[in-house]
Amino acid sequence: MKLILMTFILCCFNFGPLWAQNTVSGTVTDEGSIPLPGVSIVVKGTFTGTSTDIGGNYTIDVAKNETLVFSYLGFTAQEILIGEKTNLVVVLQEDFTKLEEVVVIGYGTQRKSDLTGSISSVSSDELTVRPVQSVGQALQGQATGVQVRTNSAAPGGGTSIVIRGQNSVNSGSSPLYVVDGIPLDNIDNISVGDIESIEVLKDASSTAIYGSRGANGVILMTSKKGKVGKPKISYSTRFTVENIGTDLNLMNANEFATFFTDWEIAGGTDPSEVFYNGSSITQPSPSSLGEGTDWFDEITRTGYVQSHQINISGGTENSRTSVSLNYLDHQGIIKGGDYKRYGVRLANQMDITPWLTTGVNVYLTHENTNDSGENTSGEGGGGTINQAIKMSPALPVYNEDGTYTANNLPGAQGIENPLATVNELTNGARNWDVLGNFNVTVKPFKNFSFKTSFGGDFNNYKQGTYNPTTTITGGLVNGRASIVNRNTSHFVTENIFSYNNVFNDKHRLDVVAGTTYEEQSYESVSVSATNFFTDAFEYNNINAASEFGTPYSSKNKWQLLSYLGRVNYSMDGKYLVSVSARYDGSSRFGDGNKWGFFPAASGAWVVSNEDFMENTKDVVNRLKLRVGWGKTGNQNIGLQKSLAVFGLANYPVGTAIESGVSATRLANSDLRWETTKSINIGLDAKLFKRVDLTIDYYEKTTTDLLLSVSLIETSGFSSALLNTGELQNKGFEISANTSIVDNDNFKASIKTDLFLNKNEIVSLVGDATQTWKIGESLGVQRGYFSDGIIQNQEELDAYSDSDGNPINGLSVGDERAVDMNEDGVIDGDDLGIIFDPNPDFSYAVSANFSYKRLSLDLSFYGVQGNEIYNGTSSYLEGTKIIRTNLSTKLIDNTWTPSNPTAKYPRLTGETEFSKQRLRVEDGSYLRLQNIRLGYTLPKFGVFENASLYFSAQNVFTITKYSGFDPDVNSTPGNNTFGVDRNSYPNPRSFTVGFQVNF
């Protein structure tokens, strides 16, 4: 296989003729006789080439019958037959059409100056300025209107991306990802170093061409391609060390034993019967315990990341190839957790004839993930981090016989020794992914082209878990094993016709029309077993078990057939119009609604190109006004949801019970996609030749929300999935990129982004009304409002019902809730919004400075006005039932008659509404995400350039949040974002990196 691959690569890289050479030298300048450094000079049809130095000088060996090609960005390329020439001065002319920045849009490209929709572009340089592991992490703070939340900072952990607010209650709000034309659900396994550019399509006029999947925005990723010229090799490497930057301030053994003793006595326990370690055996006095066991310290370590990436690019005018290899190794800060990724990518484009071009892109990725349980979140006993937080510090790591200790406090016996988990648990996942496409482009006539492509994404995932008998979970059942195996195949074929023409140097017309077909199949098998006679085989010989769980398997498939079209028109570079439409047919929906039509229209006026703006050119260099409207859909629902479901059931026949089949879900032939209609009004400007400004205002309204609606009992069904409900998002985006100083030796620039979004439920029925109300934002949670701690008998008497009984049986020192309806009972009618995870606004600031060969980059990111539901604090700061370790915040801060201003209620006096109050915290933060100091080395030998850099990530965070990190999302994939349940700590990291091109 290796020999075949190497042979193919060598065939792609044509090394050209090797006959006798003459030396040709000279200079390359522009029309003003200014030397041009870095001009590419290539012997036509070969890889032989060079580039001009800082003075525009060059020297190259070339045969007399060969042609030199001189090319430089923004200039028209020149071809010169050498003949007898030995000294050659070349003057390149500016090509203003090539100076136009081109961006990728749906099923094509477009000049940035001709855009009428809202699109943010992120270059490869912007993506790689921070040493991150995934594309999602790299996007945070890089594109206005894009919110990136960290699901887990564990090795291999993912991110959740939302564009312009949550659009759905049950169908998800993740955008559509398209990599080199292939739609994907996940991009976390793609190497950042393989990406050339990213375009984020935000408004419906841009995304409607993706129809039933465009409602949540579209992220287009273009991988690096081969370029004309001799082979260029780029190698980059970095090494990162990680550590925990925050502390939860847990009690040590002395503090815990003392507090636990006081709590027991307050509850009426005789002091001689207080056992803070769960046993009367070997119970020393609290004062003799000292620090005890720091369980979090026991399971953590210094983490590291090492990354290597090699890119090889080159080619002739007829064949261009790019090959890359990448490797990532991440050892997490929690012991037992690591992630390795191996990637190979090949891209080739061949111009077989002037009218026939072929292209191929193949990306192979292999991932190995070992998880010691740290990703298991929740408020129960699962999860290494959860265990380390809860485990009593009064217990040692090991018993005297060498076995692991266990938490014996009443009600806490299920909490695993966290060191047993990280040392003994086997939990590994292996993932293979092949992403690729092959395309053929035919240009039968001038200005016409037809492109057909075939591609797909093929994935195999296997996970194996084994809890040995040395853990509580495994010891109770003599070992527990489980295996999950999933295969996913996603095929895509596209046929796209394009027509591009310019009439009378004034009218530019671009037309796209085509069809696409997608098919995805999914298979899954899982099995579990217990009672192994030995731990030696782990999950690799599951037949060694004597007891098996119920096996599970599934298989499903969906298809999507689409017809699409778009017309872009530009008149004199002043008046721009774009119209698009897509007609989608999806197998996910009912027979009456399988097809949907998604139109869009937008226009722009380039005011700065008008004659009356001529005198303002020095101030207003560019000014464009945009407006757009579009209709998009969301088909992200479970498969076969429109069909009835039948299950086995028993029913009486006389005196006997017979087995039969009954319907368990009602069919709905009218089930259809959620529809989002949006408008966008925008402004693009360049001021004083220094400030690039973009402002957008948008409104998005999503109708036909898919909600579960309760049915009357006589229907025979409890609920049904129906299209009902309406949701709206409104917001502003402001982005300003300012060049402060720009000269040969010193450059300084600053970029600021501001994003405001208001989410509101307009109409809602069904079960969702139990969680949210009309006029509220999606994601809010309800609870009781605190009315403070009852300080004395007089206040207690005032907090009584009409019969004079204390409401809910409270006592002095307990926390009371506000009786909203003043009926003397605290119940569901007194609930109000206590938690809103939606920020008022988010912002990002990046500053870039360079002096000669030195560079300094700073990246700040902030969120303001959101709240976090801190699930960890419910037991760390609880005072009613103590089964776990606690926060030092409780020390000397619980209510007593002599301590009436304490934050926490009396010992044993905690109520459910005081727990809720303690869980909700201000999640606003400002973070210095990254600081990077770099130095570019002078050109030497075969090395065109090389650079060294030092970078620090998560340098500091200004926040009131008491958890590990305010950038948290423990429950991804639904609308309960902003929840922290023992989330993996986001580490502070320090990186040294090196990059060289030759």
N, C-alpha and C positions, 0 to 999 in steps of 0.2 A: 504493500500500500504506500509506504514511504517513497519507494522508487517511482511509482506511478505519479504521485504528487509532485515530486521533484522534476520529473520529465515534463509534466504539464507546465510547471512554472518556467522552466528553461525555454520551452517553446513559446510561451507568452512574451518572454523577454528576448527580443531579437538583437543579437550582439553585433550584427552588421559585418561588412567586409573588413578584411585585415590586410589590404595591399599597401604599397609604399605611400608614405605620407609626406606632405610639405608643411612647413610651419607658417601660419598666417597670424599676424598680430595687428592691433589697431585700437581704436577707441569708439565708443558709442555715446552719442549725445542726443539731446532733444533739438528742436528747431531753433532754440535760443543759444545753442552751443554749450549748454550745461551738461556736464558728464552724468551719465545714468549708471549708478551702481546696481549690481544684481541682475543685469539683463541676461536672460537665458539664451545661450548660443549652442545650437545643436546641429550636427551633421544630419541632414534630412534622411529619414528612413533608418536611422541607427540610434543607439544610445550614446554615442560619442558626443561629448559636449563639455561646456565650461560656462562660467558666468563672469561678468565684469567685476573689477574690484571697485573700491570706493571712488577712484578717479575715472571710472568708465573704461579702464584698459583691460585688454584680454590677449591671450595667446592660445592657439589651438593647432593641432596637427590634423591636416585634411588633405585628401587626394584632389588632383586637379579637376577630375570630372565629377566632383561632388558639390552639393549645394549646402550653404549654411543658412539656417533659419534663426533670425534674431526676433525675440519676443519679450515683451515687457508689459506688465499690467497697465491698462489705460492707453496703450499705444498700438498702432497697426503693425502687425508682424511683417517682416521683410525677408524675402528669400533671394540669395545672391549666389550665382554659379561662380566658383573660385577661379577656374582656369589657371592663368599664370600669376594671379595676384598674390602678393606676399604681405602687403600692408593695406589695410582696409579700414576707412573711416565711415561709419554708418550713422545716418541721421534718422531717428524715428519720429514719426508724426503722431500726434495725439489722436486717439479714436474716442470721441466723446460718447459714442454709443456703448463702448465697453466699460466706460467709467460708471455706467448705470449699475447700481446694485440689484442683483436678481435674487428673488426669494422663491422658495418652493411653496406652491399652493396645491390644493387638491387636484390630482391628475394633470399636473403641469407646473410651469414656472411663470413668473411675471416680474416685470421691472418694478422695483419698489416704488418708484415715482408714480406708477399707474395703479397702485392698490386703492381699492375703494372700501375694503373691509378693515376690521380690527385684527391685526396680526402682529405678534411679537416675535422677533428673531433673536436667537442666542447662538453665538459663534463657538467654535471649538476652543478658542482661547479663553472665552468667558466660562466655559464648562470646566476647564482644567485648572483654573486659577486656584481652586480649593482641592486639597487631596482627599477626595471622597471615594466611596466604594461603588455608588450607583448613580445612574442618570437622574433619578428622582431627587437624591440629595443635592446633586449639582444644580438642579433647577431652582432650589429654594432661594428666593430673593433676586432671581435673574430676570423674571418676566412679570410685569404688572398684571394684577388680577389672578395670578396663579398662587394658590395656597398649598404648600407642601407640609404635611404633618408626618412626624416620625411614628410609625407603628411600633417599632422596636429598634433599639440601638444595638441589639445583639448581632454577632457575626451572621451575615446573610439576611438580617432583618430588612423589612421593606418600608415603603412610604405610601401615604395616601395623598393623591393630588386632586384638588377641586378647582375648577375654573369658574370664576364669577358666581360663587355660591352654590348651595345645595339645591338640586332641581327636583328631587324625588323623595318620597317617603319610603317606599319599599323596593324601588328598582335601581338603586345605586346612583351615585353622582360622579363616578370616575370617568375621565375623558376616554375617547378612543385613541389608541396609539397606533401609528402607521410607520413601520420601519422599512424603508426602501420599497414601498408599495404594499407591504404585507400588514394587514390589521392584526394587532396583538392585544392581549389582555394585561400583559405585564412586561415591564422593561427593566426590571431590577437586575437581570443577569447579563445585560449588555455592558461591555466595557466603555467607559467614558472616552477613552483614547481612540476608539474606533469611530466616533461621531464627528462628522464634518460640520453639521449645523442642525439646529432645531428651530422649527417654526410652530408657534402656538396659535391656532385659529380659535378666536374667542367669540366672535359674533355670528349670528345665524346666516348672514349674507356670505360668510366664508365657509361655514360648516354644513350648509344645507346640501351641498353636493355629496355629502356622506349620509344624507337622508335619515333613516331610522336609527342611526347611531351618532348623530351629530349634536344632540341636545346638550350634552355635557362638555362640549368643546372637543377639539382634535389636536393632538400633538404629532407633528410630522418630523420624523428623524431621518436624516440622510447620512449614510456612512461614507467614509473616505473612499475616493476613487483614484485610479491611476492617472498620471499626468504625463504629457509629452516631455521627453528628456531622458538623460542617462539615469540609471537606477539610483535612487536616493534612499538611504537607510537612516531611519530615526530610531533611537533607543532611549527610553526613559525608565527610570527606576526611582523608587522612593521607599524610605523606611520610616515607620511611625511608631511611637510609643504612646500608650494610653494609660490614663489613671482616672479614678473617680474624683470629680471636682467638688462634690457636695457631700454632706453628712446629715443623716436623719436624727442625730443626737439621741440615741437610745440609752436607756438606763444600763449601768453596769450592775454586777451582781449585788454589791452592797446596797445600791440605791433601790434595785428591784425588790430585794428581800425585805428591806425596811418598809417600802411603800406597800408591798403585798401584806405584810403583817398588820400595818395600820388599817388597811382595807378590810381584812378579816375581822379585826377587833371591832371596827365600825359597824360591821354586819352582825355582831353579836356572838362571834366565835370566841371561845375561851383561849387566851393567849398560849396556853400549853398545848393546844390542838392545832396551832397554825403551822402548816407544812408548805413552805414556799417552793420546795423542790418536788412536791407531790408525794413525798414519802417521809415517814418519821425516822427512817434509817439514815444515819450519818448526816444529821441536819445541824450544821454549825450555826453559831450566832451570826446575824447579818453583818456585824462589824468586822468579823474575821474573814469575810469572803473576798474582800478587795475588789479588783476589777472583774474577776471571773472570766468567762469566755466571751470574746468579741466574735460572734458568729459571722458577722458580715466580713470581718477581717479574715476569718478562716476560709471563706469560699472565694475571696477575691485575689487578684494578682495584677501585676503590670501587664497590660495587653500590648500587642504589637500588630502591625500591618506591614507586609512587604508586597510590593507591586513591581512587575516588570512588563514592559510593552515594547515590541519591535514592529515597526512599520517599514515596508519596502514598497517603493512606488517608482514607476517609470514606464517608458513606452515610446513608440513611434507615432506618427500621425495616424497610422492604421491600426495600432494595437496598443492599448494602455492597460496596465495591470497594477493592482495594489494587493499586497499580502500583509497580514498582520498576525502576530502571536501575542497573547497576553496571559499573565498568570497573577493571581491574587491570593494571598495567604493572610487570613485574619484570625489571630488568637485573641479571644475576648477577655474582658476583665473579670468575668466569672469563670472559675475553673471548670474544665470539661467542655467548654463551648468553643468551637472553631469553625471556620468556613474556608474552603479552597475553591477557586474557580479557574478553569483552564479554557482558553478560547482560541480559535483559529478562524480567520476570515480571509476569503479570496474574492476579489472583484476584478472583472476583466470586461473591456469593451473593445470590440473589433469592428472596424469599417471595412467590410469585405469588398464592397463596391461603393461608388459615390452615392448609391441609392439604397444600400442594404447595410444595416448595422445590427450587431448582436451584442447582448450584454448578459453577464452572469454574476450573481452575488450569492455567496454561500457563507453561512456563519454557524460554526459548530461550537457548542458550549457544554462543558461538563462541570457539575457542582457537587461538592461533598460537604455536607453540613453535619456537625455533631453538636447536639443540644443536650446539656445536662439537666434539662427541665427548667432553665431560667426563663424560657418564653411562656411558661404556663402561668397565666395571670388569673387573678380572681381573689376573692376574700375567703376562700376555704383553705384547706391545708396544702393544696398543690402549688408547685412552683418553688424553685430553689430560693429565689429572692424572698418570696413570701415566708418560707421556712426560716431563713436567716433573720428576718425581721421579728418573727414571732417567738423563736426559740428562747427559752429562759437562759439568761446569762449566768444563773447560779448552777447550771449543769456543766460538767466537763464534756469534752468531745467524746471520750471513750470511758466505758466502764472498767473496773479493775481487771476483768477477764479479757479485755481487748475488744469487746463488742461495742457498737455504737450506742450511746445513750439515747433515750427517748423522753419526750416531754410527757410527764405524768400528771400535770395539773388537771383537775376535773374538767372534762369537756375538750381537752387539748391533746388527747392521746394520739390522735391521727396526724399530728404535725411531725413530719419526718425530720430526722437529724439531717441538716442541709449538707454536711460534709459526706454523709453516707450517700446522698443523692449524687453529688458531683463526682465522687470516687467510684461508685458502684453501678449507677444507671448507665445502660447502653441505649442511646437514642440517636440513630444515624439516618440520614436521608441522602440518596444519590439521585441526581437529576441529569438526564441527557436531553439536549435540545438542538435541533437542526432547523435553521431558518434560511430560506433561500428562494431565489427566483431566477428564471431564465426569460429573456425578452428578445424580441426581434422587431426592429423598426424598418419600415419600408417607406421610401419617398418616391412614389411613382411619378409625381408631377411637381413642378415648382410650387413651393409654399404648402404642399400637402404632405402629410405623413400618416402612417398607420402603425400603431404599436400593439403587439399582442404579447402577453406575458403569462407565464405559468409559475406558480410558486406555492409556498406553504410553510407551515411551522409544525414540526413533529416532535413530540415530547414524551419521554418516559420517566416516570417518577416512582421511586421505591423508598419506603420508610420502614425501618425495623426498630422495635423497642423491646427491651427486656429489663424487668425489675427482678434482680436476684433475691435470694433468700436473706441476704445481709441487709436488706431494706425492709421497712415496715410493710410497704405495699406488697412486695414479693414474699416476705416471710410469712404472711398470713395465708398464702395460697401455694406455698412451695414453688415460687417463681411464676412470673407472669410475662407472656410474650404476645406481641401483635405484629402483623405485617400488613402493609398497604401497598398496592401496586396500581398505578394509573397510567393509561396511555391516551394521548390526545393527538389527533391528526386534523390539521386545518389546511384545506386546499383553497387556493384563490386563482382565478383566471380572469384576465381583463383584456378587452379589445377596445382600443381608444383611437379615434380619428381626430386629427388636428389640422387646422388651417390657419395660417398666419400671413398677413400681408399688410403693406403700407401703400396707400393710394395718394398720389400727388404730394408726397412728403408731408401730409397733413392728417390723413385718416388712418389709424392703426386698428386692425381688426384681428382678433384671436377667437377662434371657434373650436370647441372641444365637444365631442359626442362619443358615446360608447356604451358598452355593457360590461357588467361584472357578475361573476357567480362565485359564491363561497359555500363551502360545506365543511362542517366540523363534526367529528365523531369522537366520542368519549367512552372509555371503558374503565371500570374500577373493580378491584377485588380486594377484600380484606378478611382477615381471619385472626382470631385470638385464642390463646390457650393458657392453661394453668396446670399446676401440679407436675413439675419436672423432677426427675430423680437426680438431676445434677444441673448446676449452673453453667457447666463448661461450654455447652453448645449455644448458649444465649438464644437468639431467635433464628439461628441458622439451621436448626433441626427441630422444627416445631412438632414433628411427629413423635418426638420423645416425651411429649406431654401426655397425660392420661385424661385430662378434661379439656373440652373445647367449647368456646363460645359459638354463638350462631354466626356462621359465615355470611358475608354480605357481598353481593355483586350487582353491578348496574351497567347498562349500556344505553347510550342515547345519541341522537344526531339531530342537527338542524341545518337548514339551507337558507340562503338569501340570494335572490336574483334581482338585479337592478339594471335600470336604464337611466343614463344621465346625460346632461348637456350643459354647456355654458358658453356665453358670448360676452367677450370683453371688447369695448370700443373706446377709443381715445381720439378726440378731435383737437388737433393742433396743440396737444399736450396741456389743454386747459379744461376740457370737459370730458369726464370719464364716466362710463356706464358699464355695469356688469349685471347680467341676468343669468340665473342658473336654475336647474330643476333636477329632481331625481324621483324615480318611480320605483319603489321597493316592494318586493314580495317576500314575506317571511313565513317560514313554517311554524313559528312560535305562536301564531295567533289563530283566532277562530275562523271558520270557513267564510264568514261574512265580512271579515276585515283583514285578510292576509295582505292586501295591497294598500299602499299609502303614497300620496303625492306630496313632495316637499319642495316648494318653490322659494326663490329668494331674488331680491333685486337690491342694487346699491348704486350710488352715484357719488361723484366728487367734482369739486370745482377748484382748480389750481389757481387761486387768486393772484399769486405772485407772478404768473405768466401773462397777466393782463397788461395792456399798455399803460393804464393809469397807475400801475404800481412801479413804473420804471424809476421814478425819483426816490423810491424807498428801498432800493436794492441793497444799500449799505446797511440798513437797519433790519428790514424784513427780507432775508435772502430767499426764503421759501415759505409759502402759506397755502395750505390745502384744507378745504372743508369737506367732510365726508358725512354721508347718511346712508343707512342700510336697514333693510327689513328682511326677515326670513322665517321660515317654518321648518322645524326639525323634529325628530322623534327619538324615543328611547325604547328599544326593544329588549332591554336587559331584564327579562323575567325568566322564571324557571320554565323548562321545556314541558310541553303538553299540558300547560295550565288551563287551556281552553277545553280539555277533554274531561269526561267523567272518569272517576276512579272507582273500581269495584274491589271488594275484599271479602275474605271468608267470614262467615257469620253462622251462628247457631240459632235455630228457631224451633219452637215446640210444634209437634204434630201429634195431637192427642196427648198421650202421656209420655211420648218419646221426644227426645231432642235430636233433631236432624241438622246436618251441616249443609250450608248453602252459600250463595253469593249475594251480597247486597251492595248498593251504591254507597260509597263513603264521601264522594265529592260530586257536586253538581256540575254538569257541563255548561259552558258559556260560549256559544258560537259567536257572540258579539265582542269577545275580548279583543282589544286593540292596543296599540302602543300609546304611551303617553306622548302628548304633543306640546312642544314649546315654541311659542311665537315671540320674537324679540325685535326690538328696534335699537339702533346704535347711531349716535351722533358724535362725530369726532373732528379733531383739529390736529394737523401736523404743521409744525413751523420750525424754521431755522432763523435765529436772530443773531445779529452782529457777527455772523460767521463763526459763532462759538457755541451757541446754545441750541440743542435739538430738543424740541418740546412736543409732546404728544398728550392730548387730553381726550378722554372718551366718557360719554354718559350712555348708559344702557338701561333698558327695561326688558325683563324676560318674564313671560307668563306661561306656566305649565298647566295644562288642563288634562282631563281624563286620567288623573292619578289612579294608579292601581292600588286599591285598598280592600282589606278584608271587612265585609259587612255582615253583621249578624242577621240571621233569618228567623222568622217565626217558627215555633216548634212544629206546627202542623206541616211544614215543608219537608220534614224528615232530615233536614240538614241544619247544622249549627251556624254555618257561615258560608259565604261565597266571595270569590275574588271578582270585583267589579271595577269598571272605569268610572270614578267619581272623585270630585275634589279638585281644588285649584291652588296653585302656589305661585308666588311672585318674588322676583329678585330685582332690585334697583341699585345702581351704584355708579361711582365715579372712579376713573383711573387717571392718574397724572404721572408722567414720566419726563424727567429733564436730564439731559446729558450735556454737561458744560465743559468745554476745553478752556481751562484757566490760563495756561501757558503752553505754548507749542513752538519751540525752537530747536536748533540742532542738538544742544547739550541738555536742555531741561524741558520736561513736559509734565504737566499736571492737569488732571481732569477729575471731575466728580459727577456721579450719577445718583439721582434720587428718584425713588418710586413711592407713590402713595396710592392705596387702594381702600375704597369704602364700599361696603355692600350691606344692604338691608334686605333681609329675608322675611317674608310675611305669608302666613296661611290665609288665603282668601275664602276658600270654601272647603269644608271637611265633613264627612259623614263616616259612619261605621266605627269599628273598634279603635281607630286612631284618635277619636274624640276623647277617649279616656286618658290620653297622654297629652294632646295638644288642643288648643282652642283657636277659633278664627281670630285673626289679628295678632297672633303670637308668631314667634320665629320657630322654625324647625330645630329640634335638638334641645329645647328647654325642658327642664324637669321641675316637678312640683314638690313642695314640702311645706312644713310649718314654719311660720315666722316666730322668731324668739322674742319673748317679752321680758327677758332677763331672769335672774335668779330670785326666788322668793326669799326675802331677807328676814322676815319676822312673822309672828302669828297674825298680826294685823293684815299684812299683805296676803297671807294664806286665806284668811277669812274672806277677804275681798275677792279672792280667786275661787269662788264656790258657785255651785249651781243654785237653783231656786229653792232647793230643800236644805241649803246650808252645808252640803257635803263638798269637800275639796274636789275640784275637777280632776278626773283621772286618778284620784287617790294620791295626789302629790303631798309633799311635806315641805317644811322650811328647809331651804338649801337646795331644793330641786329647781330645775329650769322649767319655766312655764312657756306655753305657746300662746300666740294671739288667737283669741276666740273671734274669728273674723265675722261670723254672723250673730255673735252674742246670744247663742242659744244655751249656753252653760255646758256644752259638750264639745270636746275636741275630737273631730272626726274628719272624714273626707271633704266635707263642705268648707272646712277652714284652710284647705290647701291653697297655696299660691306659688307663683314662679320664684324659686330660690336659686335656680341655676340656669345660666344662659351661656353656652359655649361660643356663641357667635361674637367675634370681635367688632368693636366700633370701626376700627380701621387697622390696617397693617402697613408697614413701610420698610424700605430698604435703602441703605446709603452705601455706596462703594466709592472709594477714592484711590486714584492711581497716580503715582509719581515715578519719574525716572530721571536720573542724572547720569549722562554718559552711559556707562555700562551697568549702573546700579538701578534697581527698581524696588518700589515699595507699594504693596497693595493692601488695602483695608476694606473689610466687608462687615457692615452692620445690618442686623435684621431685627425688627420689632413688631409686636402685636399689642394692641391696646383695647381694653374694655371687655375682654372675654373672661369667663369664669371656668375653673377646673373643678371637677368632682373628684376629690381626693379620697378614694376608697380606702387607702392605707390608714388614714388618720382615724377611721372608725374604731379600730382596736388599739392603735398606738396612743390615742388620747381618750380612751373609754374609762369610765369610773364605776360602772354598775357591776359588770361581770369581768373579772380579770383572769384570763387564761394564757395570756401571751406577754411578751416583753412590752414595755411602754416607753413613751417619749419623756425625756427629762423636763419637758414643758410642764408636766403635772406636778413636779416637786415644788412644794410650798405654794401651789397655785390652785388648790381645790378649796371650795367654800367651807368655812367654819364661822361661827359667830365672831371670832376675832380676826377673820380674814374675809370680810364681806365683799371686797372688790375683786376677788379671785375670778379668773376667766372660766374655770370649770366648776360644775356643781359639786355638792358634797359627795364624799365617798359612798358608793352604792346608790347614789341618787340620780344617775344618768337616765334620761328619757330618750325615746326614739327621736323626738324633734331636736333634742340637743345634739344627738349624733349627726343628724342631717345638717344642722348649722355648722358643725365642725368640719364636715366633709367639703363644703363649698368654699373655695378660696379665689382670690383675685389672680387670674392667670396672665395678666399683662407682663410683658418683659421687653427689655432691650438687650441684645446680645452682640458682642463683638465676635462674629462668626469666625473670622479668619484674619490673620495678619501674615503677610508673606514678604520676605526680603530676598531678592534675587540678584545675581551677578552674571552677566554674559561675558564669557571668555573671548579673547581675540581669536580670529581665524588662524588655524595652524595645521600644517600638513594636509591630510585628507579630510580633516574636520572643518566643515563649513562654519558651524557655530556650535557652541556648547554653553550650557548654563547650569549654575548651582543655585539652590534656593533653600531657605529655612522657613518653615510655616508652623504657626500655632493655630489650633482649632478650638472653638468654644473657650476663648480666652477669659471672658468674664460675662456674667449675666446679671443685669439689674432687675430684680423681681421681688415681689412679696410672697411668692409661692414657697411653701415649706417642703415640698417634695423634692425628688431628685432633679427633675427638669420640667419646666413649664411647656416645653415642646413635646407633648405626649398625646398618644391616641391609642389606648389599650384595646379599644373595641372597633377596629377598622371594618369597613364594608357595610356599615349601617349608619343610622342618624343619631347614634349616641356617642358622637365624637367629643373630645375634651374630657375623657374619663381616664383617671390614673389609678390602676389597680396593680401595684407592685411592679411598675414598668421597669424595664432594663435601664440602668443609668446611662445617660448620654455622656460619654467620657470627654475629658479634656485631653487633647493630643498634641504631640510635637513631631514634626516631620522634617527630614532632610531628603532632598531630591536632587537628581542629576539628569540632564537631558543633553543628547548630542546628536547632531545631524552630519552625515558624511556620504 
